[in-house]
Amino acid sequence: MCERRCIYNQPVPCLWFIFSHCIMHKQTTEMAQFRDLPRPMLMLVCSLLLATSASAFKYDHTASIECLERPHGAQYGGGMVANPEMDGGVAGWGSFRGARVEGRVGADGNRFVVASWRNSSYGSVSQRFWFKKDHLYAFSAWVQVSEGSGVPVKAMFRTRGGYRFAGAVMAEAGCWSMLKGGLTAQQTGVAELYFESKNATVEIWVDSVSLQPFTKDEWRSHQAENTELYRKGRVRVQAVDASGRPLAGANVSLHQNELNFPFGCAINKHILANTAYQNWFSSRFKHTTFEDELKWYATEKTQGQEDYADADALLQFAKKNGVSVRGHNIFWNDPKMQPSWVPSLAPEQLRAAADKRMNSVVSRFKGQVIHWDVVNENLHFKFFEDKLGADFSAKAFQAAHQLDSGPIKFLNEYNTLEQKGDADATPANYLKKLKEMPSGVPLGIGLEGHFDAPDIAYMRSALDTLAAANLPIWITELDVANTNQAEGLEQIINEATAHPAIRGIVIWGAWKPSGCYRMCLTDNSFSNLPTGDVIDKMLDRLKHKSLTGATDQDGFFETSLYHGSYDVSVTHQDAPVPSAGSFQVSSDGNTQLITTTVQIQVSS
């Protein structure tokens, strides 16, 4: 581990401190032999050690959204970071853009570094690292500011290819907040970490910094481990005879009836008269969202003339095929997405129209949808808040809950996962908005997921942070831009299905004759495109169409199955007529390796 803390191009005293620290904690001649090398050679050795060192760490999903009196220790022991918990004062840390950097000790004895006399938003403490192309880097730090509340602080890396955003947090004075982030290296070379805040009048305090590299293979290994832990359960089928004695060598056959992980795709009115589309969709999906048909601009194009015909027909199609529906959406905060007659209304007229809309759509579909997207995209837009007051969203969530208490009420937003530089939609800003929603309303985190080029390292860190709110998280409108569409879609789905916090995914691939919003899954004959093949591959992986085996000497057959409902049949040489049963492999939301035991009595 110590060799990872050797960093590139640090001042000589800092470099020697770090190297001595490594030798002190790793008493080997292999390290000591480099002591007398000239500075340029020493820096090269350090960078090579860093670039070639292998990670043996399991990924740490831990994230805190509480502001604490004392920060937690650095994840991964700091990983690549020199002096991660500031026990060595400012050793290993430098100044960025002229800020004064000093070490301090709190009243509780905690040591940290401070960037003061900041002349710009970029003034900060900094440290340099050697990035390796295509490695994924998990980052975390604990930060505090000298004054103020909810001060945005970003972690940035200056690289040869430009500035890279790693994560952000709303920092406070008087307590420590965890900033968790991540990024994938686009090239090999030096990367300089610094912290940024537009408020240049505050000091930025930093402690417990961690930067841990992972290879692509290690990242995929984490996904496989998580899938086993959070999407599956152990099942033990025991075959016994009429007297309850175990039967060895019995043949066990398992068949999955239903997958418990919600995976769906959007639809629109064009499915209603298209049998090929219906067959393609219903053979794959049990969850859906209506693309436009439930939105206000579709149901009330002319004021006072409501038309739910398309939405009603889509709902009947969904019911007929056993498909659960997300209610999307009651309101949309984008001023461009209102019915044409709405923007010109005076405030009191708009309030009356909004009340009518709420009562109309929620009452009509009460008990028939599993979720409501209440005020769509209310981090980026504030059409209703500007006209009706800052508490519009909170009141809308409360009203929707009073009208239909069963469904989860979602804050549905874009760019929280997919565009990490969007300051409006960072996980920190998303959580801040959630706190404005009324207590007693069952809330959900809706992440649209309109990706261009996905950064899976950042996506995982964002999900970690949001998961700390302990609310159900869905990716609600997943698609990928045209460049490397299928490859990007597969990366995102693999990451999402493996993350313990994700409770469901809906693909935004509703077909229409003119094409899809951004990503189609089929051609116009409903033959799969490469993106459709990605979906089928994922569904095949999550489904156990059939599984067979034989019981051991104690009558047990044991395996690992995805959460879902199953039929089981057992035969034995002395009982060729199958004995059957059924069971559920389920999750309590926090499950790890729950074992289900099913006993089948085989009759001769």
Steps between C-alpha positions, in 0.01 A plus 500: 500500500773746594648515151168642373552806714819589314387779272634667193677835492462605864751741657811323634418523875148370444623225272756386756238507774272278297775261401628474857141436610477215251826346618402538866175310446644244259837380621640356179829540318290530185383844617819608675716447195344805334595740782814640334364545150512851348173689525392451135566126522324479835193667355504259206529199731210628710280556196583156359427332832168681508412420139580129531373428851201264513192567704383235744212702641132429499307809396362698795141620438493690830386861478388745767254784449520618861709796610722367779708653777792277402560344158525129442837352408611498139352219291750236383751649745530792260590284200740702285484809721808610693426609856125432454392580857738795538693345789814634333375858481518628142755241385398378156262790450569811294330823404276542196454843340681688776295395802674488837520141625547421867441215742270547797388301801142510624396518863441125486855438381398431140756618244402646163632734229356838412501709183471866598564835331322365196509759222278303263254212499794271414718587800554173682722231644627257238682173445628333184448143386587278209186387318492196275271506198169313541554440871200589715569716804286511814539831680386630837587781739352679799466876466391796706486874437587778740158666481161461341258217432444293188815628328563297181849348492625293205788258472686548170797343323717699261632261235681523169162464327326770702315545827305201631216519751509229767220595741334775702342561838314773687754593768420652839682700764540320831477141376651266241321380185604203287567573134487175305581478134676312227633522148652289224842604371492597133878497460815401686679784673508746788170599661491774762223496760361828630175624655290779356233734637354808333487664842864616516450667838481172692784276609479140377594241764593151382552169678490120445566508126500179298571411138485130417567360150325197355554322170208418273527135599488590869197721438318218322593269786329739742189492282494120503543490878220753551268312267551186706444691826210726415312347205514135597421268788621155595242225453513153653254243367476183710337186368357262761291185485160448663670432833707818484827323418736688261519369145843507340528519120154652447464710184406861569361736234450872564312748282469875552148638459568865574806718550475727803740765371285763323626558148285681247477715191293805409210467256273738312170491314658341191506165677120489519440406136826320429494129581869450422593779741269356765652153467856628511431713808283262703742210458768701682368760740279517808548871576440807289461877483277679250727719292267800459142385537458585870669840487292812539568626148363169364186474715382863488619657176217752521406645837199324647501217243659197660570192292638187668412259219860409412610471864196286585566268205867462594401420858263229382774352281734498801242332724423236238869409482578520871715812461544750786484869407694802628285815507698751290435780569262728690690824436811590302695801624655582162320811365529360146310185595169654606171480311506793258230688694668475842791753487272796440280432807502746788625349831154434644381352172808277488444389859144398419610320184778318687261392776259368238781313323619341824152383599413382151800284412575358845137419579447338161800267534484451877613151599604417143860625492795400719671844496420863437759738354348801671690808380732390221850651480461749782874534553560648156176694460257696720210609283242435771716629786557829318128548451347339809766512770814315608297234687308384190681167470462414867128576485462296180664196661268533798191536281593198287547292813164605642325403176686170448697388802624166365751590227850626578537868410813561292722798447596427137810674366769480234881532509543382860670187365576577140650851483724546801585861423137614533503700825120514515461124527789370710410237760552769765247732332258212446510410870457864596181516291371177653521659844244760388236232440240448775545233764262207493503477119671183368778640281706346223812607314441508124813528284418542132833378362525666157867415450749614238835341591452329838761526774420192705733598785309824553165326458583256779611775738186704430282199575695440822429854617131490409463156660590651837152660499352147535235555233415283197706599195381439144663584168188624330585600140818320402646559156838568341600738222591364158876458552576145622136464602492127566835493681402794721158351573653170607747675733222698666265205540775282645587771751138577590387141546802432721460805722323413828296821504327464161141374525399514133587616148282630216652536151395814309458324168134538403463434128311713251503497118712815494757351737575508871594786732872422491538123503296227331521136597356364173462589136158567348445125451568441873821314444755588764759768447830455692345686793210254502750214509654660810159497668434137408844400623432667833155340533640158418764546766240591765262221408531132581288340231589158633758355732557136587713310747516205736475481878798405714517222760294711742230558238602861429546686173639849557539788257486878468194655330395850403218642709170383359233232513586142409343159438691190605442138409684195636521145371684197632578157359246356740244774421497593128185714534616855584421655837464877468500818701561872471693762694622858503858624508452846642684803631423722796677792332821450697546131438827318484501124447157419639451122469163350407447133581228303319414144600328278244351169603540248220224239480580154369 
